[in-house]
Amino acid sequence: MPRWLGEGLAEFFASTKLLGDGSLQIGRAANHRAVELSSAIQVPIRELLDPELYEQNRGRGCDSFYGRSWTLVHYLWFTDERRGQLNAYWQAVAEGTPSLQAAEKVFGDLDALDNDIDAYIRQRKILAYKLSPELLPIGPVRVFGVSDGLDAMLPVIAHSQSGVTREEALDLLPDARKIAARYPDDARVLGGLAEAEVDAGHYDEAVAVADRAIALDGTVANAHLQKGLALFRKAGDATDQDAAYRDAILAFAGLNKLENDNPLPLIYLYRSYVDRGLAPSEHAQHALIRATELAPFDQDLSMELAIMFAQTGAIANARATFAPVAANPHGGPRAEIARRSLGELIAAEEGKPFRLSFLDQQPADAGDAIEEPQAGTE
């Protein structure tokens, strides 16, 4: 999605307000951008629509990019004479048309559009949606307390799940062990300790603690997850890798039974083949596809799926999966690799396996194209 549209939609929904009668207002004026719109450097319409052109002229101080993006989204959404144009523009971009070219095709005279949104923002009133309470059913809300042990361990779990280096994990581990020693019969506390042990690289200890937690309460998802992670990381150095990876997948299966919409067991099922240098089974391929459906926000996972499609000859699917990553408005190494890969796939033939060049380059060149999944569970 072009940056202006992604940010404009974010601003559009940011002003949503819950009213006292239970109704919801969406598309209200973005008053939090009022100063920006009145005082900041104005972004010309072509720079707003063309991310490369905008980047060339950045560094001029505070500009009206976010406010202007909101204005254009709001104008296209609510103005009768422009009805349908926002969807038509987005459809054109989704089909591969560059943003500025799609805008000229759908919106017409861009200078006229620039003048139109200037006039639009000067209006004294603008439209918004109001959804009545009966359109917003809220199911029962379940609130429950936590044990004293989990209350003590939660800061450790939160720290672990925010992402830690091994050194940070080693600093955190003594606290986790002290808390677990005070509450040895609390399965959720032990699940938190298992996570700290995994982060610190103590895989045997993590498996032992996770097994204790599962024996106490088999419904603690984090214990199954940490056992699976520990076994998976040990499997790469095992003498009998087939047996080691099988044990890891069985551990993840425990998590899958509790949370069949958790993508991690599906991801690691697929990786259990790749890490052994084996062609993933059809079942494993479907697992990766499903994992990406469950976690569409994870661009590393999308990269992995796009590679799988290319290597199995599903070239159209590979292109479609690379495209959103390549269009990431924030750029970065991952987006650059996706763009290069799309260029290579032009010459690929549907139905024939295709190997992307970056897979044969040094890891440093590949940047952050594929990383370990970071999702936690509790």
N, C-alpha and C positions, 0 to 999 in steps of 0.2 A: 504494500500500500504506500503511495507517495506520502512523504512526510507531512505535507500540509493537510492531507485528508486525515491521516491518523491522529495528528495533534488537534485538528479542527473538531473531529468527533469527540476526542477526549474532553475538550473545552465545552462542547455542546452538552455533554452529560454531566460535566462537573458542577453546573449550576443547579442541578436537580434539587428540589426542596419538598420535604414531607410537610404537608399542611396539618393544621390542628384537627380537621375533620377526618383525617386518615387518607385523604387523596394525595396524589403525587403530581407535581408540576415538573415537566421536562422541557428543556429548550428555553429556559428563562434567559434574560439578558446576562451576559458574562460581565457583571460589574467588576469582578476581580481583574478584568483586563482594561478597564476604562482609562486609567492613567496611561497605560501603554498605547492604546489607540489614539489618545489625544496628544501625547507628548513625545513618544518614541519615534525614531527614524522609520518612515513608512517603507514597507517592502513592496516594490512594484509587482504588478500581477504576474509578469513572466518569471521573475525570480521566485515568487511564491510557488508557482506551479512547476518550475524546473529545479530539482534539487542540486544539480551540478552548477547551474548559473547562480543559485543562491549561495552555494559554498564559495564560489569565486569572489563574492563580494562581502563575505562575512568579516567580522573583526572591526566593524564600524561603530561599535558601541551597542547600546540597547536598541533593539528594533522591534517592530510590531508584528513579527512573524506569527506568534501564537494568537494574538488578538485578531489579526487579519485572517488567519486560517479559520478561526471560529466564525467570523463575519461571513466568509464565503460559504461555509457549510450551512449556516443558518439561512442565508439568503436563498441558496439553491433549494433548501429543504422546504421552505414555507412560501416561496413566491410562485404564484399561479403561472405566470408566463414562462417560468423556468422548470415547470413540473416535469419530472422524469429525467432531467438532465444529469443530476448527480449519479443516479444509477447507471445511466448510459455511459457517462465518463468512466466510472469505476469498471464497468464491464469491458470497455475498450482497453483500459490499462491492464486488467487481468488477462486479456488475450494477447498482451505483449506490445501494445502501442505505447511509445514513450509518452510521459505525462503531458508535456507541452503540446505535442502533436494531437493527442486525444482531446485536450482542452480546446484547441482551435477547431477540431472537427465537430465537437458537441456543443461548445458554448458560443462559437462564432467569433465575432470581433472582440478580441480580448481587451482592447482599450475601452470599448463600450462597457464591457463587464466590469472593468476597474472603476469606471465612473458610476455604474449602477450600485456597486457595493459601497462606494463613498456616500451616495445619497441614502442608501439603506441604513447605514449606521447613524445617520443624522436624524432619523425618525424619532419622534417622541415616544412611540409605542411599538412593540413588536409582538408577534404571536408566540404562543407556547402551548404545549399539550397539557391537559389536565386529566389525569386518570382518576376516576372515582373509586372509592374504597371497594365496591363490589367487584371491580376489575382486578383487584390486588389481593387475592386470597392468601392468607398467611396460615400455614399449618401449625400444629402444636410445637411449641418450643420446649426442648428438654434441657433442663439445667441440673447438673449433678456436681457433688463435691468430689474432692480428691482425698486420698489418704494422706496422713501426716508424712509418710515416706516419700510419696510422689510430690507433695508440696515442697519438700526439701530438695528433691532431685530435679525439679522442673527447670531451675536456672542452668543446671549443667546440661540438660537435654536441649534447652533453647540455644545455649552457646554451641553445642555440638552441631545442631542442625542449621545454624547460621553459616557453617563452613569454617573449618579450622585447618591450619597446617599441622604436620606431625608434631612439631615443636610445641605448638599451642595445645595440642591434644595431650601431650605428655605432661604439660603444666596443669591441665584440667583433671587428669586421671586421679591424682590423690584425693581430691574432693569427692569424686564419684565413688571411689572405693570406701572412703570413710562413711559416706551416707549409706551405701549398700550394707556395710557392716552393722550399722544401727538398725536396718530394716531388712534382714536376710530373708524374710518370708513374704516380701512384697514383690510380686512378679513384675509390676511396671517399673519399680525401682531397679530391679535387675536388668530389665530391658534397656534402661538408660545407661547402666554400667557397661552392658555389652556394647552399646554404641560407642562409648568412650574408649573401650578396649580396641574396637575396630579402628577408630580414628588414630589411635596410638600405634597401630601395627601389631598388636598382641592378639593374633588371630586364634591361637589355641585357647587362650584365656577367654576370649569373646565367645567361642563356641561352648565352652564349659558353663559360663554364666547364662548364656541364652538357653541352654538345655535345662538349667535349674528353673529359669523363669517359665519355660513352656510346661515343665512338670507341675509347677504350682498353678498355672493358669494358661491353658492353650489358646486363649483368645487374645493374648497380648501380641498384636501385630508386629510391634517393633522388635520383639525377641526373634520371631521368625525371619524378619528382614536382616537383622544383624548376623544371625547364624548363616544365612545365605551369603551375605557379603563376605564374611570371614572365610567360609569354605571356598568361595569362588576365587578369592585372592590367594589362597593357599594352593589351589588346583594347578596354577601355572607352573609351579615348581615340583609337583608331585611326580613320583616315579610312574605310577599308573594314572595318567591324566584322564582317561575315559572314566574310571571309577570315581576319581576325585570330582570331576565336573558333574557326574551323575548325582553324587551326594549333595553337591551345592544346589542343583536344580530341585532335588527332593525337598531341601530346606525352603527354597522359594515357593514350592508348591503349597507349603503350609500357609504362607502369606496369601497365596492366590485363592485358597479356599475361604479365607476370612474376608478378603477384599478382591473380588474378581475383576474390579475395575481399576486396580492398581497397576500401572504400567511396568513397574520394576521387574516382577517375575517374568514378564513377556520379553523385556529387553535382555535379561540375562540368559534366558533360554536361547535366544538368537546368538548372543555372544559366546555361549558355550561351544558353538560350532566354529565361529570365526576365530576364536582364540586358539583353537586346536588346528587351525589351518584346514578345516573341513568345509565342504559345500553345505550350507544350511539346508535342512530338510524343508519340504513344503510347509509342514506344521510350524517350523521355526520362522519361516518367512512370513506366514500369516500372523504370527505372534508379533513381529516387529511392525507390521502394518497396523495391527490393532493398537499397539502401544502408542504409535504416533497419532492415531485417532483420539486416544485418551489424553495425550499431552501435546496438543498442537502448538503450544507456546514454546516447546523445547526445540530450538533450531539445530542443536547438535544432533538430536534424534532425527530430525528431518534430513540432515546431511547423511546420516547413516543409512536411512531408508532410500534416499536417492542413489547412493552408491550401490545398494543392493539391487535396485531396479536396473541400473546400468549393467551390472555384472550378470544379471539374469536375462538381459536382452529386452527388458520392458522399457524401451527408450522413451516413449511418450510419457510414461509415468515418471521416469527419472527427470525429464525436463520439467514436468508440472510440479515436482517436489522441490527441485532446485530453485525454481523461479521466485517463490516468496522469500527465500533466504537471500538470493541475489539482490532482491529489491529492498532489503533492509535499509531504511532511510538513515540509519546511524552508521552504515558501512562496516568497516573492520575486516580482519583477515578472512573470517568465515564467508562474508558476503563476496569478497574478491575471489575466493576459490570457487564459490558457486557460479559466479559470472564466467570465470574461465572454463568451468566444466560445461556450462550451457553452450559456450562457443565450440567446444570439442564435440559435443553431442550432435551438432548440426550434421556432421559427416557420418554419424552412427546409423546403422541399419536396424530397423525394428525386427526383433526376434533373434538378433545375434548379440552375444555377450560383448560388452565394451568395457575396457579398463581405462579409467581416468588417469591422466598423467600425474596428478599431484600425489597419488597413492605410491608412486615410485620415487618421490622426492624425500628429502630429509624432513624429519618431524618439525624442525624449526620453521621450514618454509610453509608447511601446512597450517601453521598458526594454531588457532583454537578450533579447527574444523570439527573435531570430534573429541569430546571430553567425557569423563565418567558422569553418569546421571547423578544429579544431586538431590533428587526428591527424597524427602523424609516421610515417615509415617508414624502416627501415634494414635 
